Amino acid sequence: ATKATKCNDQSSRSHCVLIVRFSKTDVATGVTKAGALHFCDLAGSERLAKSGSGDDPALLREAQAINKSLSALGNTMSALVAGGRHVPFRDSKLTFLLQECFTGDGKSLLVCALSPESDNVNESVGSLRFAQTVSQVTASTKSRCQTCGDKLGCKADKTEAPGEKRLRSKP
């Protein structure tokens, strides 16, 4: 969704997440491997006074929701960098959707768009600080079972039913 603000005629009013899942089966061994690509276009954070979103109740609610989810993403990235026991993936739908990007065998790439305008320097610096935090994230392999590659809590020693093929991946 887009709507005009004082900063942008077509301001993005939401995040866009596209998840493409795929799998392949080795015909000779019957082993199936699966993966996913996550494409996420984040709506930019807003300073209400600068964008004028505080003047319109609908824009204000959208801006608050955008800023809240971006804040949750920042908290999640900081927790991953710190290496603590708890990572707040469930604090927002955005972080919950992106959880597998930052755990297990996940790999991530951040493309950060910056404004060349001098009056947007604060937003550009904020984006660069966020990118610096994200660049320090190292995926934790503790969320995957070393036997079968499924999320921890799986029944790796479960006997497979006839014709059932379990997901297997390299640890």
Solvent accessible surface area in square Angstrom, and as a share of the most:
residue,aa,sasa,rsa
1,A,94,0.73
2,T,89,0.52
3,K,96,0.41
4,A,59,0.45
5,T,21,0.12
6,K,150,0.63
7,C,74,0.44
8,N,75,0.38
9,D,121,0.62
10,Q,136,0.61
11,S,11,0.07
12,S,50,0.32
13,R,11,0.04
14,S,48,0.31
15,H,45,0.20
16,C,81,0.49
17,V,43,0.25
18,L,99,0.49
19,I,50,0.26
20,V,64,0.37
21,R,152,0.56
22,F,111,0.46
23,S,75,0.49
24,K,137,0.58
25,T,68,0.39
26,D,65,0.34
27,V,145,0.84
28,A,98,0.76
29,T,93,0.54
30,G,15,0.14
31,V,45,0.26
32,T,28,0.16
33,K,81,0.34
34,A,63,0.49
35,G,26,0.25
36,A,30,0.23
37,L,93,0.46
38,H,38,0.17
39,F,112,0.47
40,C,47,0.28
41,D,96,0.50
42,L,52,0.26
43,A,1,0.01
44,G,51,0.49
45,S,70,0.45
46,E,26,0.12
47,R,126,0.46
48,L,63,0.31
49,A,99,0.77
50,K,67,0.28
51,S,4,0.02
52,G,10,0.10
53,S,0,0.00
54,G,39,0.37
55,D,114,0.59
56,D,42,0.22
57,P,89,0.56
58,A,42,0.33
59,L,12,0.06
60,L,50,0.25
61,R,152,0.55
62,E,59,0.27
63,A,0,0.00
64,Q,96,0.43
65,A,62,0.48
66,I,7,0.03
67,N,45,0.23
68,K,145,0.61
69,S,16,0.10
70,L,34,0.17
71,S,62,0.40
72,A,9,0.07
73,L,7,0.04
74,G,19,0.18
75,N,83,0.43
76,T,1,0.01
77,M,1,0.00
78,S,57,0.37
79,A,19,0.14
80,L,19,0.10
81,V,56,0.32
82,A,86,0.67
83,G,62,0.59
84,G,45,0.43
85,R,247,0.90
86,H,139,0.62
87,V,33,0.19
88,P,18,0.11
89,F,16,0.07
90,R,195,0.71
91,D,87,0.45
92,S,20,0.13
93,K,176,0.75
94,L,9,0.05
95,T,1,0.01
96,F,99,0.41
97,L,78,0.39
98,L,13,0.07
99,Q,54,0.24
100,E,45,0.20
101,C,21,0.12
102,F,21,0.09
103,T,15,0.09
104,G,3,0.02
105,D,82,0.42
106,G,20,0.19
107,K,182,0.77
108,S,64,0.41
109,L,160,0.80
110,L,70,0.35
111,V,126,0.73
112,C,45,0.27
113,A,96,0.75
114,L,83,0.41
115,S,40,0.26
116,P,130,0.82
117,E,102,0.46
118,S,99,0.64
119,D,103,0.53
120,N,37,0.19
121,V,84,0.48
122,N,93,0.48
123,E,50,0.22
124,S,15,0.10
125,V,53,0.30
126,G,35,0.33
127,S,37,0.24
128,L,90,0.45
129,R,161,0.59
130,F,54,0.22
131,A,22,0.17
132,Q,113,0.50
133,T,38,0.22
134,V,21,0.12
135,S,91,0.59
136,Q,99,0.44
137,V,28,0.16
138,T,109,0.63
139,A,35,0.27
140,S,41,0.27
141,T,71,0.41
142,K,163,0.69
143,S,35,0.23
144,R,55,0.20
145,C,18,0.11
146,Q,103,0.46
147,T,95,0.55
148,C,1,0.01
149,G,6,0.06
150,D,37,0.19
151,K,126,0.53
152,L,109,0.54
153,G,78,0.75
154,C,41,0.25
155,K,139,0.59
156,A,35,0.27
157,D,134,0.70
158,K,99,0.42
159,T,122,0.71
160,E,58,0.26
161,A,52,0.40
162,P,139,0.88
163,G,75,0.73
164,E,65,0.29
165,K,116,0.49
166,R,27,0.10
167,L,58,0.29
168,R,96,0.35
169,S,44,0.28
170,K,155,0.66
171,P,115,0.72
